[in-house]
């Protein structure tokens, strides 16, 4: 999970890094991203397994999945 709240577009340029994106793309487990605001797109978002529109959306998804697993037990 890679999350970072919104801010100035220039604050998100670190997520447009080739080496970071290459590592995310080759990571053996699914990588979820929630970087910036809904309007923000980064290279890391493009190569991630799943891109969520915000960090809050990532958290909501993970909580929902965890609760579903707990309910099945």
HTML snippet that shows the backbone in 3Dmol.js (N, CA, C, O; Angstrom):
<script src="https://3Dmol.org/build/3Dmol-min.js"></script>
<div id="view" style="width:600px;height:400px;position:relative"></div>
<script>
const pdb = `
ATOM      1  N   UNK A   1       0.858  -1.172   0.000  1.00  0.00           N
ATOM      2  CA  UNK A   1       0.000   0.000   0.000  1.00  0.00           C
ATOM      3  C   UNK A   1       0.903   1.234   0.000  1.00  0.00           C
ATOM      4  O   UNK A   1       1.780   1.391   0.850  1.00  0.00           O
ATOM      5  N   UNK A   2       0.660   2.091  -0.970  1.00  0.00           N
ATOM      6  CA  UNK A   2       1.373   3.365  -1.050  1.00  0.00           C
ATOM      7  C   UNK A   2       0.320   4.460  -1.037  1.00  0.00           C
ATOM      8  O   UNK A   2      -0.487   4.572  -1.960  1.00  0.00           O
ATOM      9  N   UNK A   3       0.334   5.272   0.022  1.00  0.00           N
ATOM     10  CA  UNK A   3      -0.629   6.364   0.112  1.00  0.00           C
ATOM     11  C   UNK A   3       0.095   7.659   0.428  1.00  0.00           C
ATOM     12  O   UNK A   3       1.148   7.679   1.066  1.00  0.00           O
ATOM     13  N   UNK A   4      -0.503   8.730  -0.039  1.00  0.00           N
ATOM     14  CA  UNK A   4       0.011  10.064   0.248  1.00  0.00           C
ATOM     15  C   UNK A   4      -1.130  11.029  -0.008  1.00  0.00           C
ATOM     16  O   UNK A   4      -1.709  11.043  -1.095  1.00  0.00           O
ATOM     17  N   UNK A   5      -1.450  11.822   0.978  1.00  0.00           N
ATOM     18  CA  UNK A   5      -2.536  12.777   0.834  1.00  0.00           C
ATOM     19  C   UNK A   5      -2.237  13.838  -0.204  1.00  0.00           C
ATOM     20  O   UNK A   5      -1.112  13.962  -0.688  1.00  0.00           O
ATOM     21  N   UNK A   6      -3.252  14.589  -0.533  1.00  0.00           N
ATOM     22  CA  UNK A   6      -3.129  15.614  -1.561  1.00  0.00           C
ATOM     23  C   UNK A   6      -2.231  16.757  -1.153  1.00  0.00           C
ATOM     24  O   UNK A   6      -1.746  16.825  -0.023  1.00  0.00           O
ATOM     25  N   UNK A   7      -2.028  17.619  -2.062  1.00  0.00           N
ATOM     26  CA  UNK A   7      -1.170  18.782  -1.890  1.00  0.00           C
ATOM     27  C   UNK A   7      -0.888  19.367  -3.250  1.00  0.00           C
ATOM     28  O   UNK A   7      -1.600  19.102  -4.219  1.00  0.00           O
ATOM     29  N   UNK A   8       0.142  20.154  -3.312  1.00  0.00           N
ATOM     30  CA  UNK A   8       0.538  20.722  -4.599  1.00  0.00           C
ATOM     31  C   UNK A   8       0.991  19.606  -5.533  1.00  0.00           C
ATOM     32  O   UNK A   8       1.551  18.604  -5.089  1.00  0.00           O
ATOM     33  N   UNK A   9       0.751  19.782  -6.800  1.00  0.00           N
ATOM     34  CA  UNK A   9       1.151  18.785  -7.795  1.00  0.00           C
ATOM     35  C   UNK A   9       2.642  18.500  -7.708  1.00  0.00           C
ATOM     36  O   UNK A   9       3.068  17.358  -7.875  1.00  0.00           O
ATOM     37  N   UNK A  10       3.431  19.525  -7.447  1.00  0.00           N
ATOM     38  CA  UNK A  10       4.882  19.323  -7.355  1.00  0.00           C
ATOM     39  C   UNK A  10       5.258  18.440  -6.176  1.00  0.00           C
ATOM     40  O   UNK A  10       6.310  17.802  -6.199  1.00  0.00           O
ATOM     41  N   UNK A  11       4.424  18.389  -5.149  1.00  0.00           N
ATOM     42  CA  UNK A  11       4.690  17.523  -3.992  1.00  0.00           C
ATOM     43  C   UNK A  11       4.568  16.051  -4.352  1.00  0.00           C
ATOM     44  O   UNK A  11       5.071  15.196  -3.623  1.00  0.00           O
ATOM     45  N   UNK A  12       3.917  15.745  -5.451  1.00  0.00           N
ATOM     46  CA  UNK A  12       3.688  14.354  -5.850  1.00  0.00           C
ATOM     47  C   UNK A  12       4.677  13.870  -6.910  1.00  0.00           C
ATOM     48  O   UNK A  12       4.605  12.718  -7.339  1.00  0.00           O
ATOM     49  N   UNK A  13       5.585  14.723  -7.328  1.00  0.00           N
ATOM     50  CA  UNK A  13       6.526  14.346  -8.387  1.00  0.00           C
ATOM     51  C   UNK A  13       7.398  13.152  -8.015  1.00  0.00           C
ATOM     52  O   UNK A  13       7.879  12.452  -8.906  1.00  0.00           O
ATOM     53  N   UNK A  14       7.610  12.905  -6.753  1.00  0.00           N
ATOM     54  CA  UNK A  14       8.388  11.739  -6.334  1.00  0.00           C
ATOM     55  C   UNK A  14       7.763  10.426  -6.774  1.00  0.00           C
ATOM     56  O   UNK A  14       8.455   9.414  -6.885  1.00  0.00           O
ATOM     57  N   UNK A  15       6.464  10.436  -7.025  1.00  0.00           N
ATOM     58  CA  UNK A  15       5.765   9.227  -7.462  1.00  0.00           C
ATOM     59  C   UNK A  15       5.795   9.058  -8.985  1.00  0.00           C
ATOM     60  O   UNK A  15       5.197   8.129  -9.528  1.00  0.00           O
ATOM     61  N   UNK A  16       6.492   9.958  -9.656  1.00  0.00           N
ATOM     62  CA  UNK A  16       6.719   9.845 -11.097  1.00  0.00           C
ATOM     63  C   UNK A  16       8.139   9.354 -11.386  1.00  0.00           C
ATOM     64  O   UNK A  16       8.643   9.514 -12.498  1.00  0.00           O
ATOM     65  N   UNK A  17       8.765   8.769 -10.402  1.00  0.00           N
ATOM     66  CA  UNK A  17      10.141   8.291 -10.501  1.00  0.00           C
ATOM     67  C   UNK A  17      10.192   6.927 -11.187  1.00  0.00           C
ATOM     68  O   UNK A  17       9.456   6.012 -10.818  1.00  0.00           O
ATOM     69  N   UNK A  18      11.061   6.796 -12.184  1.00  0.00           N
ATOM     70  CA  UNK A  18      11.160   5.546 -12.945  1.00  0.00           C
ATOM     71  C   UNK A  18      11.543   4.362 -12.066  1.00  0.00           C
ATOM     72  O   UNK A  18      10.916   3.306 -12.152  1.00  0.00           O
ATOM     73  N   UNK A  19      12.557   4.515 -11.225  1.00  0.00           N
ATOM     74  CA  UNK A  19      13.008   3.384 -10.402  1.00  0.00           C
ATOM     75  C   UNK A  19      11.927   2.937  -9.428  1.00  0.00           C
ATOM     76  O   UNK A  19      11.732   1.739  -9.226  1.00  0.00           O
ATOM     77  N   UNK A  20      11.229   3.883  -8.827  1.00  0.00           N
ATOM     78  CA  UNK A  20      10.128   3.526  -7.928  1.00  0.00           C
ATOM     79  C   UNK A  20       9.036   2.790  -8.701  1.00  0.00           C
ATOM     80  O   UNK A  20       8.529   1.766  -8.244  1.00  0.00           O
ATOM     81  N   UNK A  21       8.680   3.307  -9.855  1.00  0.00           N
ATOM     82  CA  UNK A  21       7.641   2.668 -10.668  1.00  0.00           C
ATOM     83  C   UNK A  21       8.060   1.271 -11.111  1.00  0.00           C
ATOM     84  O   UNK A  21       7.239   0.354 -11.118  1.00  0.00           O
ATOM     85  N   UNK A  22       9.315   1.101 -11.478  1.00  0.00           N
ATOM     86  CA  UNK A  22       9.804  -0.220 -11.893  1.00  0.00           C
ATOM     87  C   UNK A  22       9.723  -1.205 -10.739  1.00  0.00           C
ATOM     88  O   UNK A  22       9.344  -2.359 -10.939  1.00  0.00           O
ATOM     89  N   UNK A  23      10.070  -0.771  -9.544  1.00  0.00           N
ATOM     90  CA  UNK A  23       9.980  -1.649  -8.375  1.00  0.00           C
ATOM     91  C   UNK A  23       8.541  -2.005  -8.049  1.00  0.00           C
ATOM     92  O   UNK A  23       8.252  -3.151  -7.703  1.00  0.00           O
ATOM     93  N   UNK A  24       7.646  -1.055  -8.153  1.00  0.00           N
ATOM     94  CA  UNK A  24       6.226  -1.327  -7.910  1.00  0.00           C
ATOM     95  C   UNK A  24       5.711  -2.324  -8.945  1.00  0.00           C
ATOM     96  O   UNK A  24       5.000  -3.268  -8.598  1.00  0.00           O
ATOM     97  N   UNK A  25       6.063  -2.122 -10.200  1.00  0.00           N
ATOM     98  CA  UNK A  25       5.590  -3.002 -11.273  1.00  0.00           C
ATOM     99  C   UNK A  25       6.090  -4.426 -11.098  1.00  0.00           C
ATOM    100  O   UNK A  25       5.398  -5.372 -11.473  1.00  0.00           O
ATOM    101  N   UNK A  26       7.275  -4.596 -10.538  1.00  0.00           N
ATOM    102  CA  UNK A  26       7.872  -5.920 -10.390  1.00  0.00           C
ATOM    103  C   UNK A  26       7.658  -6.533  -9.008  1.00  0.00           C
ATOM    104  O   UNK A  26       8.103  -7.651  -8.750  1.00  0.00           O
ATOM    105  N   UNK A  27       6.983  -5.812  -8.123  1.00  0.00           N
ATOM    106  CA  UNK A  27       6.789  -6.318  -6.762  1.00  0.00           C
ATOM    107  C   UNK A  27       5.949  -7.593  -6.807  1.00  0.00           C
ATOM    108  O   UNK A  27       4.962  -7.653  -7.540  1.00  0.00           O
ATOM    109  N   UNK A  28       6.327  -8.616  -6.031  1.00  0.00           N
ATOM    110  CA  UNK A  28       5.638  -9.906  -6.135  1.00  0.00           C
ATOM    111  C   UNK A  28       4.225  -9.935  -5.545  1.00  0.00           C
ATOM    112  O   UNK A  28       3.483 -10.890  -5.774  1.00  0.00           O
ATOM    113  N   UNK A  29       3.852  -8.919  -4.801  1.00  0.00           N
ATOM    114  CA  UNK A  29       2.507  -8.841  -4.220  1.00  0.00           C
ATOM    115  C   UNK A  29       1.762  -7.664  -4.842  1.00  0.00           C
ATOM    116  O   UNK A  29       2.392  -6.723  -5.327  1.00  0.00           O
ATOM    117  N   UNK A  30       0.436  -7.703  -4.833  1.00  0.00           N
ATOM    118  CA  UNK A  30      -0.320  -6.567  -5.382  1.00  0.00           C
ATOM    119  C   UNK A  30      -0.007  -5.281  -4.620  1.00  0.00           C
ATOM    120  O   UNK A  30       0.060  -5.281  -3.391  1.00  0.00           O
ATOM    121  N   UNK A  31       0.180  -4.211  -5.343  1.00  0.00           N
ATOM    122  CA  UNK A  31       0.427  -2.903  -4.745  1.00  0.00           C
ATOM    123  C   UNK A  31      -0.793  -2.031  -5.006  1.00  0.00           C
ATOM    124  O   UNK A  31      -1.226  -1.873  -6.148  1.00  0.00           O
ATOM    125  N   UNK A  32      -1.342  -1.467  -3.932  1.00  0.00           N
ATOM    126  CA  UNK A  32      -2.467  -0.544  -4.022  1.00  0.00           C
ATOM    127  C   UNK A  32      -1.933   0.864  -3.811  1.00  0.00           C
ATOM    128  O   UNK A  32      -1.083   1.084  -2.948  1.00  0.00           O
ATOM    129  N   UNK A  33      -2.425   1.811  -4.588  1.00  0.00           N
ATOM    130  CA  UNK A  33      -2.021   3.199  -4.394  1.00  0.00           C
ATOM    131  C   UNK A  33      -3.234   4.087  -4.168  1.00  0.00           C
ATOM    132  O   UNK A  33      -4.319   3.844  -4.696  1.00  0.00           O
ATOM    133  N   UNK A  34      -3.020   5.107  -3.380  1.00  0.00           N
ATOM    134  CA  UNK A  34      -3.981   6.176  -3.160  1.00  0.00           C
ATOM    135  C   UNK A  34      -3.160   7.438  -2.974  1.00  0.00           C
ATOM    136  O   UNK A  34      -2.835   7.816  -1.849  1.00  0.00           O
ATOM    137  N   UNK A  35      -2.831   8.082  -4.067  1.00  0.00           N
ATOM    138  CA  UNK A  35      -1.888   9.199  -4.039  1.00  0.00           C
ATOM    139  C   UNK A  35      -2.608  10.477  -4.439  1.00  0.00           C
ATOM    140  O   UNK A  35      -3.180  10.573  -5.525  1.00  0.00           O
ATOM    141  N   UNK A  36      -2.569  11.448  -3.551  1.00  0.00           N
ATOM    142  CA  UNK A  36      -3.133  12.760  -3.851  1.00  0.00           C
ATOM    143  C   UNK A  36      -4.644  12.770  -3.852  1.00  0.00           C
ATOM    144  O   UNK A  36      -5.295  12.082  -3.066  1.00  0.00           O
ATOM    145  N   UNK A  37      -5.184  13.567  -4.752  1.00  0.00           N
ATOM    146  CA  UNK A  37      -6.630  13.702  -4.922  1.00  0.00           C
ATOM    147  C   UNK A  37      -7.071  12.907  -6.147  1.00  0.00           C
ATOM    148  O   UNK A  37      -6.242  12.382  -6.890  1.00  0.00           O
ATOM    149  N   UNK A  38      -8.353  12.829  -6.344  1.00  0.00           N
ATOM    150  CA  UNK A  38      -8.901  12.063  -7.470  1.00  0.00           C
ATOM    151  C   UNK A  38      -8.324  12.519  -8.811  1.00  0.00           C
ATOM    152  O   UNK A  38      -8.132  11.700  -9.710  1.00  0.00           O
ATOM    153  N   UNK A  39      -8.053  13.785  -8.950  1.00  0.00           N
ATOM    154  CA  UNK A  39      -7.563  14.322 -10.231  1.00  0.00           C
ATOM    155  C   UNK A  39      -6.080  14.040 -10.473  1.00  0.00           C
ATOM    156  O   UNK A  39      -5.593  14.222 -11.589  1.00  0.00           O
ATOM    157  N   UNK A  40      -5.355  13.596  -9.436  1.00  0.00           N
ATOM    158  CA  UNK A  40      -3.918  13.368  -9.559  1.00  0.00           C
ATOM    159  C   UNK A  40      -3.633  11.975 -10.114  1.00  0.00           C
ATOM    160  O   UNK A  40      -4.214  10.988  -9.662  1.00  0.00           O
ATOM    161  N   UNK A  41      -2.747  11.904 -11.084  1.00  0.00           N
ATOM    162  CA  UNK A  41      -2.288  10.632 -11.638  1.00  0.00           C
ATOM    163  C   UNK A  41      -0.771  10.642 -11.643  1.00  0.00           C
ATOM    164  O   UNK A  41      -0.150  11.626 -12.046  1.00  0.00           O
ATOM    165  N   UNK A  42      -0.174   9.545 -11.194  1.00  0.00           N
ATOM    166  CA  UNK A  42       1.279   9.428 -11.201  1.00  0.00           C
ATOM    167  C   UNK A  42       1.670   8.162 -11.949  1.00  0.00           C
ATOM    168  O   UNK A  42       0.835   7.300 -12.220  1.00  0.00           O
ATOM    169  N   UNK A  43       2.938   8.066 -12.273  1.00  0.00           N
ATOM    170  CA  UNK A  43       3.437   6.868 -12.944  1.00  0.00           C
ATOM    171  C   UNK A  43       3.260   5.655 -12.033  1.00  0.00           C
ATOM    172  O   UNK A  43       2.910   4.574 -12.507  1.00  0.00           O
ATOM    173  N   UNK A  44       3.494   5.821 -10.746  1.00  0.00           N
ATOM    174  CA  UNK A  44       3.311   4.710  -9.802  1.00  0.00           C
ATOM    175  C   UNK A  44       1.861   4.234  -9.823  1.00  0.00           C
ATOM    176  O   UNK A  44       1.614   3.029  -9.764  1.00  0.00           O
ATOM    177  N   UNK A  45       0.899   5.150  -9.906  1.00  0.00           N
ATOM    178  CA  UNK A  45      -0.509   4.754 -10.025  1.00  0.00           C
ATOM    179  C   UNK A  45      -0.733   3.887 -11.262  1.00  0.00           C
ATOM    180  O   UNK A  45      -1.476   2.907 -11.215  1.00  0.00           O
ATOM    181  N   UNK A  46      -0.095   4.248 -12.350  1.00  0.00           N
ATOM    182  CA  UNK A  46      -0.305   3.536 -13.611  1.00  0.00           C
ATOM    183  C   UNK A  46       0.215   2.103 -13.586  1.00  0.00           C
ATOM    184  O   UNK A  46      -0.331   1.236 -14.268  1.00  0.00           O
ATOM    185  N   UNK A  47       1.264   1.844 -12.809  1.00  0.00           N
ATOM    186  CA  UNK A  47       1.846   0.496 -12.785  1.00  0.00           C
ATOM    187  C   UNK A  47       1.378  -0.330 -11.592  1.00  0.00           C
ATOM    188  O   UNK A  47       1.667  -1.524 -11.518  1.00  0.00           O
ATOM    189  N   UNK A  48       0.661   0.289 -10.661  1.00  0.00           N
ATOM    190  CA  UNK A  48       0.175  -0.428  -9.479  1.00  0.00           C
ATOM    191  C   UNK A  48      -0.886  -1.455  -9.869  1.00  0.00           C
ATOM    192  O   UNK A  48      -1.530  -1.339 -10.911  1.00  0.00           O
ATOM    193  N   UNK A  49      -1.051  -2.450  -9.024  1.00  0.00           N
ATOM    194  CA  UNK A  49      -2.110  -3.447  -9.229  1.00  0.00           C
ATOM    195  C   UNK A  49      -3.470  -2.764  -9.247  1.00  0.00           C
ATOM    196  O   UNK A  49      -4.282  -3.000 -10.141  1.00  0.00           O
ATOM    197  N   UNK A  50      -3.712  -1.911  -8.245  1.00  0.00           N
ATOM    198  CA  UNK A  50      -4.983  -1.199  -8.137  1.00  0.00           C
ATOM    199  C   UNK A  50      -4.726   0.230  -7.703  1.00  0.00           C
ATOM    200  O   UNK A  50      -4.027   0.477  -6.720  1.00  0.00           O
ATOM    201  N   UNK A  51      -5.296   1.171  -8.442  1.00  0.00           N
ATOM    202  CA  UNK A  51      -5.191   2.581  -8.092  1.00  0.00           C
ATOM    203  C   UNK A  51      -6.527   3.025  -7.506  1.00  0.00           C
ATOM    204  O   UNK A  51      -7.577   2.856  -8.125  1.00  0.00           O
ATOM    205  N   UNK A  52      -6.470   3.590  -6.315  1.00  0.00           N
ATOM    206  CA  UNK A  52      -7.656   4.170  -5.689  1.00  0.00           C
ATOM    207  C   UNK A  52      -7.568   5.682  -5.818  1.00  0.00           C
ATOM    208  O   UNK A  52      -6.474   6.238  -5.922  1.00  0.00           O
ATOM    209  N   UNK A  53      -8.712   6.344  -5.812  1.00  0.00           N
ATOM    210  CA  UNK A  53      -8.718   7.781  -6.075  1.00  0.00           C
ATOM    211  C   UNK A  53      -8.135   8.614  -4.942  1.00  0.00           C
ATOM    212  O   UNK A  53      -7.652   9.723  -5.174  1.00  0.00           O
ATOM    213  N   UNK A  54      -8.174   8.087  -3.708  1.00  0.00           N
ATOM    214  CA  UNK A  54      -7.633   8.817  -2.556  1.00  0.00           C
ATOM    215  C   UNK A  54      -7.090   7.827  -1.532  1.00  0.00           C
ATOM    216  O   UNK A  54      -7.416   6.641  -1.584  1.00  0.00           O
ATOM    217  N   UNK A  55      -6.261   8.304  -0.599  1.00  0.00           N
ATOM    218  CA  UNK A  55      -5.820   7.434   0.493  1.00  0.00           C
ATOM    219  C   UNK A  55      -6.998   6.896   1.312  1.00  0.00           C
ATOM    220  O   UNK A  55      -6.966   5.752   1.768  1.00  0.00           O
ATOM    221  N   UNK A  56      -8.024   7.706   1.498  1.00  0.00           N
ATOM    222  CA  UNK A  56      -9.205   7.273   2.242  1.00  0.00           C
ATOM    223  C   UNK A  56      -9.890   6.108   1.549  1.00  0.00           C
ATOM    224  O   UNK A  56     -10.388   5.200   2.215  1.00  0.00           O
ATOM    225  N   UNK A  57      -9.923   6.122   0.232  1.00  0.00           N
ATOM    226  CA  UNK A  57     -10.543   5.023  -0.518  1.00  0.00           C
ATOM    227  C   UNK A  57      -9.766   3.722  -0.335  1.00  0.00           C
ATOM    228  O   UNK A  57     -10.367   2.651  -0.261  1.00  0.00           O
ATOM    229  N   UNK A  58      -8.447   3.803  -0.261  1.00  0.00           N
ATOM    230  CA  UNK A  58      -7.632   2.605   0.007  1.00  0.00           C
ATOM    231  C   UNK A  58      -7.986   2.047   1.377  1.00  0.00           C
ATOM    232  O   UNK A  58      -8.220   0.847   1.524  1.00  0.00           O
ATOM    233  N   UNK A  59      -8.025   2.918   2.377  1.00  0.00           N
ATOM    234  CA  UNK A  59      -8.332   2.485   3.738  1.00  0.00           C
ATOM    235  C   UNK A  59      -9.718   1.856   3.816  1.00  0.00           C
ATOM    236  O   UNK A  59      -9.889   0.817   4.453  1.00  0.00           O
ATOM    237  N   UNK A  60     -10.698   2.466   3.184  1.00  0.00           N
ATOM    238  CA  UNK A  60     -12.059   1.922   3.208  1.00  0.00           C
ATOM    239  C   UNK A  60     -12.094   0.531   2.588  1.00  0.00           C
ATOM    240  O   UNK A  60     -12.759  -0.363   3.112  1.00  0.00           O
ATOM    241  N   UNK A  61     -11.392   0.342   1.487  1.00  0.00           N
ATOM    242  CA  UNK A  61     -11.340  -0.970   0.835  1.00  0.00           C
ATOM    243  C   UNK A  61     -10.701  -2.008   1.754  1.00  0.00           C
ATOM    244  O   UNK A  61     -11.229  -3.110   1.910  1.00  0.00           O
ATOM    245  N   UNK A  62      -9.586  -1.665   2.353  1.00  0.00           N
ATOM    246  CA  UNK A  62      -8.890  -2.621   3.220  1.00  0.00           C
ATOM    247  C   UNK A  62      -9.716  -2.973   4.456  1.00  0.00           C
ATOM    248  O   UNK A  62      -9.748  -4.132   4.872  1.00  0.00           O
ATOM    249  N   UNK A  63     -10.379  -1.987   5.040  1.00  0.00           N
ATOM    250  CA  UNK A  63     -11.228  -2.242   6.208  1.00  0.00           C
ATOM    251  C   UNK A  63     -12.390  -3.148   5.819  1.00  0.00           C
ATOM    252  O   UNK A  63     -12.724  -4.081   6.548  1.00  0.00           O
ATOM    253  N   UNK A  64     -13.000  -2.875   4.678  1.00  0.00           N
ATOM    254  CA  UNK A  64     -14.117  -3.698   4.213  1.00  0.00           C
ATOM    255  C   UNK A  64     -13.667  -5.144   3.986  1.00  0.00           C
ATOM    256  O   UNK A  64     -14.359  -6.080   4.385  1.00  0.00           O
ATOM    257  N   UNK A  65     -12.527  -5.321   3.356  1.00  0.00           N
ATOM    258  CA  UNK A  65     -12.006  -6.674   3.109  1.00  0.00           C
ATOM    259  C   UNK A  65     -11.705  -7.389   4.419  1.00  0.00           C
ATOM    260  O   UNK A  65     -12.030  -8.565   4.577  1.00  0.00           O
ATOM    261  N   UNK A  66     -11.094  -6.690   5.344  1.00  0.00           N
ATOM    262  CA  UNK A  66     -10.741  -7.276   6.642  1.00  0.00           C
ATOM    263  C   UNK A  66     -12.002  -7.671   7.402  1.00  0.00           C
ATOM    264  O   UNK A  66     -12.057  -8.745   8.001  1.00  0.00           O
ATOM    265  N   UNK A  67     -13.000  -6.822   7.379  1.00  0.00           N
ATOM    266  CA  UNK A  67     -14.253  -7.125   8.070  1.00  0.00           C
ATOM    267  C   UNK A  67     -14.919  -8.335   7.440  1.00  0.00           C
ATOM    268  O   UNK A  67     -15.460  -9.181   8.153  1.00  0.00           O
ATOM    269  N   UNK A  68     -14.889  -8.433   6.126  1.00  0.00           N
ATOM    270  CA  UNK A  68     -15.469  -9.586   5.445  1.00  0.00           C
ATOM    271  C   UNK A  68     -14.788 -10.881   5.848  1.00  0.00           C
ATOM    272  O   UNK A  68     -15.450 -11.901   6.038  1.00  0.00           O
ATOM    273  N   UNK A  69     -13.473 -10.844   5.979  1.00  0.00           N
ATOM    274  CA  UNK A  69     -12.737 -12.034   6.414  1.00  0.00           C
ATOM    275  C   UNK A  69     -13.084 -12.391   7.855  1.00  0.00           C
ATOM    276  O   UNK A  69     -13.250 -13.567   8.182  1.00  0.00           O
ATOM    277  N   UNK A  70     -13.193 -11.389   8.711  1.00  0.00           N
ATOM    278  CA  UNK A  70     -13.539 -11.632  10.112  1.00  0.00           C
ATOM    279  C   UNK A  70     -14.941 -12.226  10.223  1.00  0.00           C
ATOM    280  O   UNK A  70     -15.175 -13.111  11.046  1.00  0.00           O
ATOM    281  N   UNK A  71     -15.860 -11.753   9.413  1.00  0.00           N
ATOM    282  CA  UNK A  71     -17.231 -12.270   9.436  1.00  0.00           C
ATOM    283  C   UNK A  71     -17.286 -13.738   9.017  1.00  0.00           C
ATOM    284  O   UNK A  71     -18.107 -14.497   9.533  1.00  0.00           O
ATOM    285  N   UNK A  72     -16.428 -14.141   8.094  1.00  0.00           N
ATOM    286  CA  UNK A  72     -16.409 -15.532   7.642  1.00  0.00           C
ATOM    287  C   UNK A  72     -15.857 -16.478   8.700  1.00  0.00           C
ATOM    288  O   UNK A  72     -16.147 -17.674   8.677  1.00  0.00           O
ATOM    289  N   UNK A  73     -15.071 -15.955   9.616  1.00  0.00           N
ATOM    290  CA  UNK A  73     -14.533 -16.795  10.688  1.00  0.00           C
ATOM    291  C   UNK A  73     -15.612 -17.049  11.705  1.00  0.00           C
ATOM    292  O   UNK A  73     -15.376 -17.738  12.698  1.00  0.00           O
TER     293      UNK A  73
END
`;
const viewer = $3Dmol.createViewer("view");
viewer.addModel(pdb, "pdb");
viewer.setStyle({}, {cartoon: {color: "spectrum"}});
viewer.zoomTo();
viewer.render();
</script>
